[in-house]
Amino acid sequence: MTDFTFRNSDLIRHQMYSYSKAKIFTLKLYLGSSRMSAAFDKSGLVVPGRNIHDSIVGFIAAAPSPWPE
């Protein structure tokens, strides 16, 4: 299992989410430098969404690794 940290460096409140098969989550990111993590325990492509900044697109490829965490 691997954690992925989402960092908010805006001055705007964010809420991140994913409905991807590899990982479903909903995370609130608060003002400033607050951080939230999601544990990825399945392989696959995760496409996170957010409540604002719809033009920004990102992808997370979750895959097994031979290296220890």
HUZIMO-V847628 format. One line per field, one symbol per residue. burial: b if it has 9 or more other ideal C-beta (glycine too) atoms within 8 Angstrom, else e. Layout:
burial: ???
This chain:
burial: eeeeebebeeeeebbbbbebebbeeebbbeeeeebbebebeeebbbbbebeeeeeeeeebebeeeeeee
